[in-house]
Amino acid sequence: MKRTLNVLVLAALVIFVPSLSSAQKPIVIGAPLSTAFLYGWDAERGIKLAVEEINAQGGVDVGGKKTQFKVEVIDTRDLEPGVPVSDALMAVEKLILEKKADFLIGGPVRSEAALAAMDLLGKYKKVSILTTGSLTPAYHARVEKEYDKLKYCFRIHGEAGQLVKEIMACFGEIKEKFGLTKAFIMVQDVAHARGGGEILGKVAAKAGWTIDGTEVYPTGTTDFSMGLLKAKNAGSQILNIWMDMPESSILLKQWYELQIPALPFGSTLAAAEQPGFWKATEGKGEYTLCNVVNAGNAPSNATDWTMKFYDAYAKKWKIEPEGLGSSSSYMAVYTLKDAIERAGSIDSGKVVEALEKTDLMGVYGRIRFNPKNHQVIPSLDPKEGAVGTILQWQAGKRVVVFPKSIAMGEIQLPPWMKK
Amino acid sequence: MQILIYGTINSIALALMALGFALVYGISRVPNFAHGAIYVVAGFLTWAFLKAAGFSYLLSALIAILITGVLGALIYRLMLIRVRGMAISEIIASYAIGLAILEGLRWGGFKGMTYTLPLFIPGSVNLGGVPVDIHRLLLIGIGAAVIVLLWLFTHYTRIGLALRGMAQDERAALMLGIDSDMMALLATAFGSMLAGLAAVVLLPLGNIVVEAGYNVLILAIAVCIVGGLGSWMGAVLAAFLIGFAQILTVVYLGSHFQMVVALLAIIITLIIRPSGLFGRQKELEERV
């Protein structure tokens, strides 16, 4: 009896063990994201949507073997006030060492944390595609300067320098159409916002704009009335806002209540990017302009894929794509899939080479990376590169107003600014 | 004019945030570090009754304030009473409770900017060339009324007098038959209700976010340290000092330094006069 049992166990092992060993281990995508904040949860949703779609189609072809993606998300909390950068670094290291992430997509979200994480990525030779939040030009500048060490770092969304160019082009349209020439800059006290505001101030001044002042707000500020009054007293006509904190919606409510005669223009304005902004401000945020960095984060027909992504996101998450990290995070997964398939391997070195040769028509235009600094190549034309998007809140809807190649409407002024 | 109007409004807002904290410490000598968390809870409760249950704002706010009072009493009866008299344990326990509440809310999905409360009266008026939203003007009236009512309560009601007796000398109050634990419980409940009241009048100006709990706690502590721990009239005066200092800082230096004012006030007070403007805690040591 015992002998028969042993034979049966042995037979079972012979039958099942080969099938177990041949089961393909999934490719783990680690997503270090500040999940309690817009730029965290929008990216998480974008990544998960793309992974679900790819897995439903059979997965990734790695050298002839179909492999599934698996997502591991860790909350870096780096967007929260007072949370040290080291917490985000621990999250990145945990993803690499404990969760055995093969690749990283998403954050860290805060520029300071993303810059600090670059050394870790270099140390562990992990390919990372930054998709949300971090706009600092220092990121791709570091890749270019320390290429051999940091070649694993890519960024697939627009950065502050490009944003400023797009904003200035849009400012030009506003100047031409409405004759506005005076701006007041309001920034959150974080690296990307301070840097962006400073660059914009200098560029705008060179372009003939009068910059009436710059006001810096600590993260978590809930009262902007004094800054708004400064802008009003100076006769500013545009409020250029760089803020990723949810409290920025308060700024727009106060702008409306005080009827400040200046058009709010968010270079980074997390609150106004979200569909819930209208409800949060009870419609008081109407006329707010807002840069959502890449197409696909607001409805437009930039490419054939834009509205397909937009609708799929809305269907899955019961909400429209919300922040600047939605379309780029989604696209990063498809870009990684494309690179792995061309590399025929998940080896970091081979995938880096493949990513550098990426040429993919995506949700927000043609996706290519600058091979020297791994920054996605931008353009105002989606056929040529990653196209940006500036929207304006009009009658409860987010209407894309810039660039002209994908615009769905015209910029409008609030009634109290009309002469 | 701008400094006068916005300085007064900011000072009243700070006083509203700090009065509850000052009251609890003044009576029970327990520093309620869950104060900021209770403020946020009151905001979310009001939002829930208003949006989910469809109650009027006034009713929603009243229910929320009552619930925060019960919450404060429970916090004292179930947790703080066990560590009363052990200063470090009181701080750790109450901060832990606050942390659990705030992080619990975040974990429960209460994040983002969509949790908002409506203004009492929308729109703005022009006062001497300075635009001010009407809600802020109402704040001045509400804040002044709260301060007067609190003074009347502590001077002309049996409970109020008992609370003051406790605050002045707990042992003497015990000898006169005042139940010190009951008074401390009531003080925590009233303090929590004041935090709730601050939330329902201040949060319509912004939105309800978990992070506000930490900010309110820091500001309340700053006001109470400058005013003198335990003295709620000192807290009112300190609120005006810090409130005006903040507005002057914003006007002449920039918004970036607004929070520094409160933190700097704590440091300067602790160096020059640790007991604060009206505090008696270290008066003897200071004299020596």
Interface residues (C-beta under 8 A of the other chain):
Chain A: A36 F37 L38 E80 P81 G82 D189 E215 V216 Y217 P218 G220 T221 T222 D223 F224 S225 M226 G227 L229 K230 K232 P246 E247 S248 S249 I250 K253 Q254 E257 L258 Q259 A271 Q274 G276 F277 K279 A280 T281 E282
Chain B: Q2 Y6 N10 R106 K111 G112 M113 T114 T116 P118 L119 P122 G123 S124 V130 P131 V132 D133 H135 R136 L205 G206 N207 V209 E211 A212 Y214 N215 I247 V250 V251 G254 S255 H256 Q258 M259
